[in-house]
Amino acid sequence: MKYVVCIPDGCADEPVPALDGRTPLEVAHMPTLARLAARGTVGRAQVIPEGLPPGSDVGNMSILGYDPALYHNGRASIEAAAMGLRLAPGEVAYRCNLVTVSGDGTMVDFAGGHPSSAAAAEVVGALQAALGGEVAFHAGVQYRHIMVAPADWAEADCTPPHDITGRPAVLPTGPAAPRLRALMDASRDVLGHFDLVATQVWFWGQGRNPQMPSFADRYGRAAGLVSAVDLVRGLGVLTGMEVVTVPGATAWYDTNYEGKRDAALAALAAGADLFVIHVEASDEAGHAGDVDEKVRSLENWDRRILTDLVAGLDELGPWRLLLLPDHATPLELRTHTSDPVPYLVVDSATGGPGGVYTETATAGAPVVAGHRLMAELLRT
């Protein structure tokens, strides 16, 4: 038996006026997904446990079968693991976004114009040269980077920049806030020497090194994963999954959908039991409030991944598939919510009750804990 987990990041939504009160899942032309839902089991999952922030770190940890209430201690340390950084006991990692803040203090763009990774790496190198010492800056992907600081820098309340897009920037508070704010202020001079939309750095999501059992030990399966997002790749590293890099895979609308699909089939054919395919595009569209791109990202999932994925899985033998987002990212809100999201489980050999994979169609279904779906998929 082969297993696939599909994560269209942030694809769940709320009724959108521009779509005549429908959601992107209801509007998008997704015939393959519709056929899978008609032969599978659809329901609702609470991927964000009560009391935890509705972030991709929490949601993806749930989907991989780890209870965030037990294992989550911050986002940035997970991303650091993907970059090969192992935090010492006396260190804390912060997510370091390149952002655009206007002169009046408005968070214009949490992604700083989506610079290329190469251009961003030059900026991060300059930040390290100018501001490094007690802290260290490490380049990641596009606008997403890491700062490592002494553990006593951890005591701060920081607002995720994507939660305040178009609104006044909410600066860090708490004991470590003055040091964080000083670095944020100083970063403006550094970024001023580069031809970028980004104007400064923004710190948030701090955490220390998490301790998670390997996926093989927990579930008895060899697993792999593909994602262009360091956060998701970091969860793979921390759980001992094979993390696959696909040329042209980005965390943006232009990602290599086919490459991710083919990486999954190749890994499964080579002996992996389970493979996770994560695509960020639908979440980015939600944050941007871009209705057309969110619909298009879902249609890309169907046309460029699911259709040939199902055909390839059929050639490998019996299979089971789980599909769900790590959280909702409503277009009108342009940020994450903790609302339950629809999920789909399909077995190639055993038909389910069938259903429709949309928020409305699953609204009356019982809510299950997201971290329990992996065991249901694997039937462990």
N, C-alpha and C positions, 0 to 999 in steps of 0.2 A: 504493500500500500504506500502510495506517495501522497504527500500533504502540501498544500500551498495556502499561504495566508496573504491576502491582498489588502493593502491599506491605502485607499484614496484619501490622503490626509485632509481633514476638515471638510469633507464633501457634504456632510449633513447641514441642513439649513432651515430657515423659516420661510413662510410665504413671502414672496417678493412682489411688490406692486408692479415692477417693470415686466414681470412674467404673469400678469393677470392673477396675482394671488397664489401662484404655484411656486414650488421649489425647483431648483435646478435639476434634482433627481427626477422630478415629475415631467420636466420639459425635455431633457436630453434624450436624443435618439440612441437607445442602448439595447438593441435587439438581443445580443448575446446574454447580457445580464438578465433581461426579461425571461429568456428561456431557462436560464439557470434558476432563477427564483421560482419559476413555475414548477420545477421538479425538485426543489429543495425545501429548506425550512427557513422562514424569515421570522425575526423577532426584534426585541429592543434590548440593548445592553447599556449598563451604567459603567462606562469606561473610566470616568472620573469619580473616585470615591468621595463621599461627603467630607468636607473639610479640607480637601486638597485643591490646589489651583488647577484650572482647566487647561493645562499645557500639554504639548506633545510628549514631554518627558513622562508625565503621569499616564497619559492615554496609551502610548506605545508600550510602556512597561506592562500595563494591564493586558494588552493584546498578546504580548509574548508569554503571558501566563504567570506573571509575578504580581502579587498584591502590593500596590504602591503604598498602602498603609504600613506595610512591613519593611519595604526596601527603599523607598524614595527618600532622599535627603538633599535634593537640589539638582538643578538641571545642568549647570555648567560642568560639574565634575564628570557627568556622563559624556558630554561633548569632548572634554579633555581626553578621555580614554580613547576616543576615536582618532585623536591626533597623536596617539602614542605617549601621552603625558600621564605619568603615574604620580599622583599627589602624595607627598610625604604627610605623616600625621600632623605636622605643624603648618600645613598649607590649606588654603581654600581657593577654589577656582570661581571666577566670575565670568558670565557671558559678557562679551564686549562687542556690542553692535557698532557699526559705522552708521550714524543717523544724520538726518537733516533737521536742525532746529532753527527756526527763523529768528530774526532779531528781536521780535516781541515775545520769544519764549514758547512758540507753538511747535509741537512735534509734527513737522510737515511730512516726514517720510522715515519710518522705522528701519527701512532697508537702505537708506542713503543712496537711492538711485540705482540699486543693484549693480555695484561695480563688478568688474570681472575679478576672479580670484587672483589673477596675476597683478592687477593694479592695486587690489586691496593689500596684497602681501607687501608691496613696496611701502604702503602707508604704515602697516603694522611694524615693519622694520624701522621706519623713522620714529614711530612712537617708542619703540624699545630703546633706540639710541638716545632719544631726548628725555624720556621719562622713566626708563627702566632702572633697576637697581634693587630697591626693596621689593618691587613688583616686577613681573616679567610678562611681556606681551607675546602671544603666539598666534600666527596666522592660521585661519581656517578657510572657509569657503565663502566667496562673495562678501556679504556684509557681516558674516557671523564669525567672531573670533573669541579668544580666551585671554583673560588676564589671571595670573596666579599671584597670590599675595599671602602674607603671613596669616595664620589662623585668626588672629585678633581683629582682622579686617572683616570678619564674617558678620559681625553684629550690625546689620543695617536692614532697613525696609526699603526695597527697591521695586519700582513699577516697571513691568514689561513695556517696552516702547510701543509694541503693536496694540496695547490696550488704550493708548491715548493719542492715536493718530488724528490729526486735525484739532487737537485740544491742547490746552496749556501743559507743558512738560511738568511732570511731578517729580521733583528731585529726591534723591535718597534722604532718609531720615534715620536717626539712631546713632549709637556711639561711633561707628566707623564712617558715618556719612561725611564729616568734614574732609577726610582724606580722599574719599571717592569723588566728592564734588570738586576738590582741588585738581585732581587728575583730569576730570571731565572738562573743566575750564581750560587747563593747560593744553589739552588736546586740540583746541580750536586753532592755536597758533601753528601746530604741526600740520594739521589738515589744510590750513590755508596755503601751504606751499604746493598743493597738488590740485590738478584740474579735475575735481570730483564734485558731484552733487552733495555728498556727505560733508557735514560741517564740524562734527565732533564725535567722540565715542560716548557710549551709554552702557553703564554697568547694571547687571541684574542677574537673577537666577543662580545665586551663589550656592555652592555645596562642597562637601568633602567627599573623599573617595568612597563610593558605596560598595557594599559587600553582597554579591549575589551569587547563588549557586549556579553552576553551569547548566545549560539547557539539557545536555546529554545526561547529567546526573539526575536532574529533576524529572525529565520525561522519557529518558531512555531512547532518544532519537538523535541522529546526526542532522544538524540544521545549518542552513546558510541564509544569507540576507543580502539584499541589494537596496541601497538608498544613496542619494546624493547629500543627505542631511547628516552632519556629524552627530547630532543627537541620537538618531536612530542607529547609525553605525556604531556609536559608542555602546549602546545597549547590546549590540551584537558582540562587540569585543568583551564586554563585562560578563556575558553569559557563554562565552566560548564558541559562538557561532562562526562559521566561515563568512567573512565580510568580503563581498565581491565588488570590485571596481569596474564600472562599465564606461568606456570612452563616450563622451558626449552626454553623460548623465549629469544633469544640473538640478538645482532645487528651484527651477523656474519653469515657465510655460514651455520652453524649448527643449525639455529633457528628452533623452533617448528612450522612448517608450519600448520600442522593439528590442533594443539592447537589454533592457531589464527583463523583458519576457524571455528572451533567448538565454540569458544568464540563468534564469530559474530552471528552464528545461534542461540545459546542459548540466547544471549541478545535480539535478535529480537523476539524470541518466548516468552520471558518474558515480552515484552511490548515496547521495544525500537522501535522507528520509523526508525532510521538510524544508521548504524554502519560503522566505518572506519577501514580497515585492512591495516596496514603499514608493509612492510618488507624491511630491509636495505641491504640484501645480494647483490643485483645487483649493488648498489652504491659502496659497499666495493670492489667488483670485478673490477669495473671501475677504482677506485683509485689505485688498485694494478696492473692494466694492465693485469689482468688474464682473457684471452679470454675464456678458458674452463669453469671457474667458473661463468662468466657472462651468458654464454649460459645455464649452468646447473641451475642457479638460476631462470631463466625464465621458464625453463621446470618444475622446482619444483613448481612454481606458478601455472602452468597449471594442473599438475598431482596431487598436494597435497593440493591445495586450490580451484581453480576454478571448477573443475569437480564435486566434492561433494557439493561445495557451491551452485552451480546452482540447483542441485537436492534437496538440503535442502530448498532453497528458494521456489522452486515450491510447496513443501509441505505446506509452510506457506501462500500461496496465491499469489496475484499479486505483482510484484516487479520491481524495476528499479535499474540499476547498472551503475556506472561511474568508469572508469579505466584510469589512466594516472600517469606518474611519476612527481615528484616535480621539476625536471630539468633533463638535459642530463648530463651524466658522460662518455664522450668518452674514450675508452680504450687507444687510442693513446696519448691523452692529459693527462689522469690520473687526471683530475680535472673537476669541473662543468663548464658548459657554459650557456649562457642566451638564447640559441636558442629555438624556439618554439618546443613543444613536441606533439606527437600524443595523441589523446584522443578517448575514446569509450564510448558511451551511449547506453544502451540496455534496452528496455521495454519488459517485459514478455508477454504482451498482444497485443502490437502494433508493427508491424514490421517497421523497418527503411529502408533506401535506400540500406543498405548493403555496405560492403567495406572490405579492408584488413588493419589490424592494424600493419603498419610498417612506418618507417620514409619516405621511398621512396613513398609508396602508398598515403601518405597524404601530400606530398610536395607541391602540387598545391592547397590545400584547403585554404580557407580564414582563417586568424588567429584571434581567439577570445581571449578576456582577460580571464585568468585562473580563476580569482575570480568570474566571472559571471557564471561558469559552475554549481555551486551548485544550484543557482536559476533555471537553466535550468533542472537540475536533478529533483528538487522538484516541478518544474513548478509553482513557486511563482511569 
